[in-house]
Amino acid sequence: MDSQGEMPSPTDSMEEKLLFLQENLSNFVKQYSLPIIESALVISKYINILLNELEKKAIFENETLPVEITDPWTITGDTKIPKIEDFPLNKLMQNIDEDRMDIFDTIIRTIINGSEIPFVNAIMLLRDWERVIRTQLAKSTSPGHLFSPLELEENF
């Protein structure tokens, strides 16, 4: 969907496709105050799906994927990484909104598939999202913080 609400066609430029995906993800996160934990779960899911497919292709072609694709990007700032035992995982998972996550999931899947965005390009965009999410997760001091809305910079 471009500014008139139409999804980019496979013949549109890669920049237009990625911008469309970025705008739709950002708009959804802001409109629905998508919590950090829900954002993290969906973005992580898609990175893993796309990376798995790229790794299969790389093995078939006897190629090696660059670390910018395979590994999470480093986060900056003064952050301490909380230990998983600091957060009651069962309680966290009981409080997520699966319907909201399904919508976010559908936005990603529909735009990537409908616009025919190559997996490498999609992963690079999602790695940037992952970096923002990981930075905010690293600043979490309590389980409740994980349900704070994901904060995006003005021009993200």
N, C-alpha and C positions, 0 to 999 in steps of 0.2 A: 504494500500500500504506500504510494507516494503521498505527497501533500494533499492529493485529492482522494486518498484512501485506497489506492490501487497498489497491489504488490508488484515489485519490480519484475520484469520479465527476464528470462534467462539471457536475453541479448543486451540488457542494460549493463552499464559499466560495473566493475567490481566495487568501486567506491560507492556507487549508488546503492548496491545491494547491501553492503556492510553498514552504510549509514542508515538504511531502512531498518536493518536488524537492531542496530544500536539504539536508534530512536524509539522503536517499539519496546525494547527491553527497559530502557530508562523511563519511558512514560508509564509502563505498567508498575515498575518498582515504586515510582513516586505516587502514582494515583492510588495504589492499594497499600502503601506503606509496608511493602514486603519486608518481613523480618530478615535479619542477617542469616539466621539458621536456614530458613526456607530458600533464600537466594543461594546459599552455599550448597545445599543438597541438589538443587536443580542444575546449577552451573557445573558442579562436579560430575553429575550424571552425564551431562552432554560432553564434557571434555573426555571422560572415560570411553563413551561410545565412539566418538570420532577418532580418538587416539587409537583405540583397538583396531578400527578399520584401516587407519593409516599404517599401523605397525604390520598388519597382515600384508598389505600391499608392498611395504618396504622389504619385508622378508622375501616375498615372491620375486621382487625385482632386484634382490641382493643389494639393497640400499640401506643407509643409516639415516634416521631422522635426526635433525638438529635438536640440541637441548632446549632451544627456545620453544619447541613444540612439545617435547616429551616431559619436561620438568616444569614445576611451578616457578613463576618468576619470583625473584627475591623481593621481600617487602622492606620498606625503609621506615625509619623512625625509631623511637625508643619504646620498644615493645617487649613484653615477656610472653613467651608462649605458654598458655595455661596447659596443665596436664589434663588428660582425658578424665582421670578420676576426680578432678575438681568439679565436674558437671554430671549430674544424675541423668545419664543417657535415656533411660526408660521414661522418666518424667518429661524430658525434653521432647521425645518423639510422640508422646501422648498429646502434646499441646500444639503441634504443628497443624496448619490448615491445609489438608491435602487437596481440597478443591482449588484453593488459590495457587498451590504449587502445580496442579495439573494445567491450569490456564497458562502459567509462566512456561511450563514445559511445552505446551501446544504452540505457543508463540514462537519459541525457538525452532521446534521441529518443522512447523509449517513454513516459516520464512526460509530456513536453510534448504529444505527440499523444494519448495515452490519456486524459489529464485535460483535454484541450482548453484548455491554457494559452495565452492570447493572446500573440502574438509580442512585443508591447511589454513585457509583464510578464516574459516569459522573458528578454528581452535585458537588462532592468534587473537581474535576479538574476545573470545571467552577467557583466554589466559589473562587478559587485561582486567576483566570482571573479577576473575579469581584473585588477582593481586589486591584489588580494592577490598574484596570480601575478607581475605586472609589478614589484611592490615587491621580491619575492624575486629575480626575475631581475636587477634592477638592482644587487643586492648581490652577484651572482655574480662571483667573482674568477678562477675557473678553469672549464674545461669540465666537470670532475667535479662541481662544485657543481650543475649543471643536473640531475644524477641524484639529488640529495638529495631526500628526501620533501618534498612540499609541506607547509608548516607552517600549520595553521589555528588561529586563536584558539579558546579553550575554547567559547565560545558562538556560533561562526560558523555 
